[in-house]
């Protein structure tokens, strides 16, 4: 699986930044494309600049984006926003769901074996009455139906403890109201291997875990895990990834990786 080409949509986001650096540093990927509304300042990159291709695209005119031209082997989708930053529910749906789906569809090349990886949420549910998990779930189902050879979805806990200016935490709490408060009351602190404390939020937060010992931040861990999964593919994922095959209402299949699995997968050797 070496010598693959990879496309990232959302490389300037909190997880995408780490994913980009992992791909550029890895010998398993010979070409990396960064397509988006904003691009990474190459002066901040320490390695792999020679295999990076950057292009500013207009998500409202994806037919002019050239996404198909690269015939990318692996497509990574880490694009996301907050309801506040998007200016409301309609804007959130357009960016967090529609832009992601449309970009994946535009990058799909018929008769070419391609893998797609999507950074979703542990609370994703296409039938939810709440905006955030509904958009994530709808995106998952759409991606699974596009005909990619391999579809892998990451289900992390909330991306808390990060450097995002507009954290998703406040808006999710507000949207879930008293339900979220009740979940927070179930917060429990346990000892992890007698050395580090792991915070776990049950049910809604799908096992949010904060472990300072694993690459310092959750987003760095997710970025590395996505790169590894993109290289291996769902069939070669180790058991520590805790991957699970899921099926959409239309019978389309995809593989999901939970938060704990992503953390463990990040420790897999990857150069």
Secondary structure in CASP SS format (residue, H / E / C, confidence):
PFRMAT SS
TARGET T0000
AUTHOR 0000-0000-0000
METHOD secondary structure of the structure
MODEL  1
X C 1.00
X C 1.00
X C 1.00
X E 1.00
X E 1.00
X E 1.00
X E 1.00
X E 1.00
X E 1.00
X C 1.00
X C 1.00
X C 1.00
X C 1.00
X H 1.00
X H 1.00
X H 1.00
X H 1.00
X H 1.00
X H 1.00
X H 1.00
X H 1.00
X H 1.00
X H 1.00
X H 1.00
X H 1.00
X C 1.00
X C 1.00
X C 1.00
X E 1.00
X E 1.00
X E 1.00
X E 1.00
X E 1.00
X E 1.00
X E 1.00
X E 1.00
X C 1.00
X C 1.00
X C 1.00
X C 1.00
X C 1.00
X H 1.00
X H 1.00
X H 1.00
X C 1.00
X C 1.00
X C 1.00
X C 1.00
X H 1.00
X H 1.00
X H 1.00
X E 1.00
X E 1.00
X E 1.00
X E 1.00
X E 1.00
X C 1.00
X C 1.00
X C 1.00
X C 1.00
X C 1.00
X H 1.00
X H 1.00
X H 1.00
X C 1.00
X C 1.00
X C 1.00
X C 1.00
X C 1.00
X C 1.00
X C 1.00
X C 1.00
X C 1.00
X E 1.00
X E 1.00
X E 1.00
X E 1.00
X C 1.00
X C 1.00
X C 1.00
X C 1.00
X C 1.00
X H 1.00
X H 1.00
X H 1.00
X H 1.00
X C 1.00
X C 1.00
X H 1.00
X H 1.00
X H 1.00
X H 1.00
X H 1.00
X H 1.00
X H 1.00
X H 1.00
X H 1.00
X H 1.00
X H 1.00
X H 1.00
X H 1.00
X H 1.00
X H 1.00
X H 1.00
X H 1.00
X H 1.00
X H 1.00
X C 1.00
X C 1.00
X C 1.00
X C 1.00
X C 1.00
X C 1.00
X C 1.00
X E 1.00
X E 1.00
X E 1.00
X E 1.00
X E 1.00
X C 1.00
X C 1.00
X C 1.00
X C 1.00
X C 1.00
X C 1.00
X C 1.00
X C 1.00
X C 1.00
X C 1.00
X C 1.00
X H 1.00
X H 1.00
X H 1.00
X H 1.00
X H 1.00
X H 1.00
X H 1.00
X H 1.00
X H 1.00
X H 1.00
X H 1.00
X H 1.00
X H 1.00
X H 1.00
X C 1.00
X C 1.00
X C 1.00
X C 1.00
X C 1.00
X E 1.00
X E 1.00
X E 1.00
X E 1.00
X E 1.00
X E 1.00
X C 1.00
X C 1.00
X C 1.00
X C 1.00
X C 1.00
X C 1.00
X C 1.00
X C 1.00
X C 1.00
X C 1.00
X C 1.00
X C 1.00
X H 1.00
X H 1.00
X H 1.00
X H 1.00
X H 1.00
X H 1.00
X H 1.00
X H 1.00
X H 1.00
X H 1.00
X H 1.00
X H 1.00
X H 1.00
X H 1.00
X H 1.00
X H 1.00
X H 1.00
X H 1.00
X C 1.00
X C 1.00
X E 1.00
X E 1.00
X E 1.00
X E 1.00
X E 1.00
X C 1.00
X C 1.00
X C 1.00
X E 1.00
X E 1.00
X E 1.00
X E 1.00
X E 1.00
X C 1.00
X C 1.00
X H 1.00
X H 1.00
X H 1.00
X C 1.00
X C 1.00
X C 1.00
X C 1.00
X C 1.00
X C 1.00
X C 1.00
X C 1.00
X C 1.00
X C 1.00
X C 1.00
X C 1.00
X H 1.00
X H 1.00
X H 1.00
X H 1.00
X H 1.00
X H 1.00
X H 1.00
X H 1.00
X H 1.00
X H 1.00
X H 1.00
X H 1.00
X H 1.00
X H 1.00
X H 1.00
X C 1.00
X H 1.00
X H 1.00
X H 1.00
X C 1.00
X C 1.00
X H 1.00
X H 1.00
X H 1.00
X C 1.00
X C 1.00
X E 1.00
X E 1.00
X E 1.00
X E 1.00
X C 1.00
X C 1.00
X C 1.00
X C 1.00
X C 1.00
X E 1.00
X E 1.00
X E 1.00
X E 1.00
X E 1.00
X E 1.00
X H 1.00
X H 1.00
X H 1.00
X H 1.00
X H 1.00
X H 1.00
X H 1.00
X C 1.00
X C 1.00
X C 1.00
X C 1.00
X C 1.00
X C 1.00
END
